[in-house]
């Protein structure tokens, strides 16, 4: 159920025996990409690490702990159409040629990107993605980078923020696109949508 203000979200839910246990966002994406493309039911995923796990307050441990006393939740998925080809992601999409010059776009289902609190308001169960679109001069880029761990890089006039279920853009040049930390394509056109309540996870 999509999260609503004042309504409990997630709860004690020992994991099923056939859960797919993963340690990273990339592993979670790999576990669901095949069934998602084929239109089959997605497996439940146990998260031992990664940015989605951290956003959900995951405690790590091992698969036995997840099966014994895990906390379950239903989360959204992001769908990225890159020059016409569809891909799924669980935590985030990052499109950039360089951190230090040019445009950087981060589309967040999770709050975190590694050590950075990129989208402080992001919630993976609210039916929306948080879009952060930045093109800063070098000095401001450095200042933003130093503030990213605490989430205080925003607001900033050079950083556009949007919370939405659908977003599109075009890049001036083909741009590498990373899904859950892995480069999957180089694209000029990007459309993202959200699939609400699409994946059962346990942390």
N, C-alpha and C positions, 0 to 999 in steps of 0.2 A: 504494500500500500504506500503510495506517495506520501512523504512526511508532511504533516500539517502542524501548525503551531498548537501546542497544548496537548498533542496526541503522542503517546509512547511510540517509539520506533525501535525495532530490534528487541531481543530478549533472549533469555536462556534457551538454548536449542542445541542439544548434543548433535554432533554431525552424523549423517548416515554413514554406514560402513563403506559405501562405494564412493565417498567424496574424493575429489581430486585435490590433493594437498600440494600447495605451491609456496615458493619462498620469495617470488618477485612478481611485479606487475606484468612483466614480459611473459613469465610462465603462465600466469592466469589468462592472459590474452591467447597464448598458444593452446591452452586447454579448451577454450570455447570457440575459437575461430572456425574450426572445421564444422562442428554441429551448427553454428550460427549461419555459415554460408549455405549449408544444406537444408536449412529450415527445420532442423531437428531440435528436440528439447535440449536445453543446455544442462550440463552436469552441475551439481552443487560444487562450490570451490572453497576449500579451506585455506585461509591466508595466514601464513607464518611471518611474512615480511612484505615490504613494498609500501608505496605511498598510499594506496587504497587501504591497506591494513592499518597504517598509522592513522589515517583520517578516521577510521572506525574505532580507534582505541585498542587495536590488536595487542595481544600480550606475548606473541611469539610462542616458544615451546616446541611441541612436536604434534604429529597427527594424532597420537594417543590422547593428548590433552584436549584437542578439538573434539574428538569423539566422546570424551568423558564429560566435559563441562564448557563447551564452546558457547559463544553468543552468536546467534544467527540474525541476519537481516537480509532484506531484499533490496538490491541496489539497481540504479540505472546503468545503462551502457551508452557510450558514445559511438556514433556511426559517422565515419569520414568518407566523403566521396572526393577522390583525388583524381582530377582530369577524367572523371567519369567512372572510375573504379572504386567500388565500395569496400571499406575495411571497418572493423570493429575495434574499440579500445575500452579498457576498463578504468584507467586512472587519468590519463592525460595525452594530449597531442601537442607537440611543439614543432613549429615551422620556422626555420631560420637558416641563413647562410653563415652567420657569425654572431657570437654574443656581443661583439665590440663595435659593429657597424651594421647598418641596414635594419630592416624591419624584423621584429621578433613577435611571433604570435604563439600564445599558450592557451589551449582550450582545456579546461580543468573539470573533471568529474570528481577528483580528489582535491583536497586542500593543498597538499604538499607536492613538491617536485624535489626529491632528494632532501637536502638540508634547508631548502627554501620554502617559506610559507607564501606561495604564489597567489593563492586565492583564499584569503581568510574567511570569506563568507560561503565558500563552496560546501555543498552537502550532496553526497552521492545518492540520495533518495528523494530529492525535491523536484524531479522532473525537469531540471534545467542544467545547462552547462555554463560555467563561468569563463568568459572570453576575456583575455588580457592581450591587448594589441599595442605594441610599443615601437617607437622609432625615435630614439633620443640622441642628442649630441654626446660626445665621448664623456665629458665631465659628468653630465647627469646620469649617464649609463653606469659609471662607476659608483656614484652615490646610490643609485637604485640597487645595484648589486650588493652593496654593503648592508642595505636595509632589508633585503629579501628574507634573511633568516627569521626576522621578527615580524614580517608582514606589514612593515611600515613604509614600503615603497609606494604605496598608494594612499591618498589620491595624489596625482601628478598630472599637470596639463599635457604631458607627452605620452601618457599611458591611458588608453581608452579601455573602459571596463563595461562589459555587457553580461547580463544573466538572461539566458534565452534557451528555448528549445530548438531553434534553428538559426544558423548564421552562415553567410557566404562571403567570400572575398576572392580577389584575384591578385597575384603577385606580379611584379614587373618582370621578373626573371624566374625560370624554374628554380624551385626552392626545396631543399631536403625536408622531408616530413618524418618526424619520429612519433611512433605510437608506443606508449608505455616504455619509452627509453630506447627503442630500436628504430633505425631508419628503415622505412618500408617502401618509400617512393620519393621521387622528385617531381613536383607538380607546380603548375601555375594557377589552376583553379581549385578552390577548396570549398566544400559545403559540409557543414556538420549538423547533425540532428541527434536527438536523444531518444532512446528506447526506454521508457519508464518501467520500473519494477521488472527488469528483464533477467536478473541473475540472483540466485540465492547464494550467499556467502556465509561463512562461519569464521569467527576470529577468536 
